[in-house]
Amino acid sequence: MSILDYDQARERFTDFFQTFIRPDENGDKTFVYADKIRSVAHREETAVFVDLDDVQQHDEELYDAIRKNSSRYHLLAYDVVDKLVQDAIGDNPPPVKDALDAFLYQRVFMENQQHQAADGNDGAANNDAKKKIPAKLMRRFELYFRTPDVDKNLAAREILAEHVGKLVTMRGVVIRASEVMPLVNVITYLCDACGCEVYQDVNGPTYSPTLTCPSKDCQESKANGRLELQLRGSSFLKYQEVRVQEMSDQVPVGSIPRALTIRVTGENTRLCQPGDHIKVCGILLPQLRTGYKNTGGALVADVFLDCHSIENMRMEEDKEITTEFSEEEIATVSRPDIYELLAYSIAPEIFGHTDVKKSLLLALVGGVDKNTNGMKIRGALNIILVGDPGVAKSQLLGYVDRLAVRSQYTTGRGSSGVGLTAAVVKDPVTGEMTLEGGALVLADRGICCIDEFDKMLESDRTAIHEVMEQQTISISKAGINTSLNARVSILAAANPAFGRYNSKKTVEENVQLPAALLSRFDLLWLIQDVPDQENDKRIAEHIAYVHMKGHEPETNLKPLSMQLIRRYIALCKKHNPVIPSYLQKRLVEKYVELRENARENMETSVFTSPRNLLAVVRMATAHARLHLREKVEECDIDEALRLLDACKASIESSKDVAARRRPKDPVDVVFDLIRSLLDADSQSVARNKLIQEVEQRGLTGDAVDKCLQRYPDVLTVDHGRILCSI
């Protein structure tokens, strides 16, 4: 790549801004940048965004030079646009729209009058007046570069030293965004001795104020005039500092996510907030450490990204769906059994759990949010999986985390209440306290998977009560009183408090979670590991096949790819089905039935409240969305009620499991012990030894006597030994 000198770069930039033509929506050719510069000259626009796609199309050599040294050519482009703006204004007075405009107009006019009186040359006077005032102060516009759409979106760990001074495109999630503050650009001073105005350019976040007047009058007279700051004549920019962290899919396994500081100015401010996924284009620049920070290592410099454009990916899933489906994909998603196919495609390596997978699919799609008279009713589904160890709860959570477009995965003991909601940190620029979003804020409009939910401390667990119902996080700490959005579905997994589920206790006692929290979950699945010969055989064969072959066994259903599932779910979310009035009676009758069953089965049933009715509505609308319908049908209500009944059945069936696990009769236990302890030669066992073994199993010696009485024909006693004739 060749390096253009200053004059060549100016000529090429001038030619590009004046002659580049792009067709508009109607097909008419327009001088895009020439029109923008005229708008900037008349103060109708503030920002000029230069697309490098246009530069590459117009001048390949200039494009290569910009990509090689973006920082230098950004300043050159500013100089060119300054000249073009002045040419567009001509001899006309510049527009006056604020105090700085009035200040500049007055100063230029006064300088012109002085020069006209001195030498009578209008043109030279005008040029001298403009040269005296810094170009940055006269500049009332902003110029930014935008990288081509085909540029790779880098992660923070992929931005290296070779990118310093160059334009890069970064993708990440915003974890902290400061308030918009004024950043000084040019400072104007007024000398109280000679009346001279002094201008100081500021490059960077810090500067040292000018103390002595540099004018010739003050230096000759040694008046040592004091400089006073003129705020009305100083230039300030809107400034915001954003901290962007790598996405979860960009972090290698076992690594800590890295973050990069983004310095945002001008019209790019206020375009993102904590939790947003953004794509940032900017120039990587070094920032030397100053003060005590430099004592640790004088050769170390911090880097930051000087932002040129921000694209908020808040509706990323909508953009993914713009890609057209192929004919084969259309045939796949148009199948009548698409509901079963999608549920099977969720963690296909895991055997069974069909209804659980269907509920997870509905949570990924989500219901429809409702706002009635200022009261918001959430559409997000909250699900908790409770079960014995080894039933693939964590595997299901991990798969959903990878499948969801926007998700966060955390564990109960590894997360604090602050880590889930928001932390108050000190802003490194201003020293003020700011908020840094936690897992629930970062997962806004997505899913937050919390494993080992029962291991959370009580103080941390109460932090998500508001999130699960109101979908907001209220913060009142360190002088900050605000509310953050957390429109998120909670997917939790918990183990029973006693190692295995005890059917003699209620769900609240087994999980040791309060009813106020359990009632916020729309579905509570109890997954038990029950010994069953046929089922155990099928599970073992499935696990062995997956381990040996590396994929699930072939069946009539072929699982869909993750990318296709994401695109189809994004298409489903475009639909907002409504429930017709004729289905209202069915919902009311079912709710009354649920309340009646809960009253009769107080010991095993979970807490039943009006939230269960809302859960049915959410699942019904999610099921209708899944079939791309604009109106909920009776089959959607039936499927929602079926899943709710299946949840209840998984809890109530624990009674049957307890019956199968009922301990054996003590007499039978003693009889089995006698047979296992028989001496091979004498076919007998010592009575003392038998009693000792019986007592070790928690029984008493009376059980031995009862066993002898029940089986007199088989068992006999001879000289302290028990003979068995079997």
ABEGO torsion letter per residue (X at the ends): XBBBBAAAAAAAAAAAAAABBBBBAAGBBBBAAAAAAAAAAAGABABBBBBAAAAAAABAAAAAAAAABAAAAAAAAAAAAAAAAAAAAEABBBBBABAAAAAAAAAAAAAAAAAAAAAGBAAAAAAAAAAABBAAAABABBBBBBBBAABBBBBAAABBAAABGBBBBBBBBBABBBBBBBBBABBBBBBAAAGBBBBBBBBEABBBBBABBABAAAAAAGAGBBBBBBAAABBBBBBBBBBBBBBAAABBBGBBBBBBBBBBBEAABGABBBGBBBBBBBBBBBBBBBEAAAAABAABBBBBBBBABBBBAAAAAAAAAABBBBAAAAAAAABAAAAAAAAAABGAABBEGAAAAAAAAAAAAEBBBBBBGGBBBBABBBBBBBBBBGAGAAAAAAAAAAABABBBBBBAAABBAAAABBBBBBBAAAGBBBBBBBAAAAABGBBBBBBGAAABBAAAAAAAAAAAAAGBBBBBBGGBBBBBBBBBBBBBBBBBAAGBBBAABBAAAAAGBBAAAAAABABBBBBBBBBBAAAAAAAAAAAAAAAAAGBBBBBABBBBBAAAAAAAAAAAAABBBBBBAAAAAAAAAAAAAAAAAAAABAAABBBBBAAAAAAAAAAAAAAAAAAGBABBBAAAAAAAAAAAAAAAAAAAAAAAAAAAABBBBAAAAAAAAAAAABBAAAGBBBAAAAAAAAAAAGBBAAAAAAAAAABAAABBBBGGBBBBAX
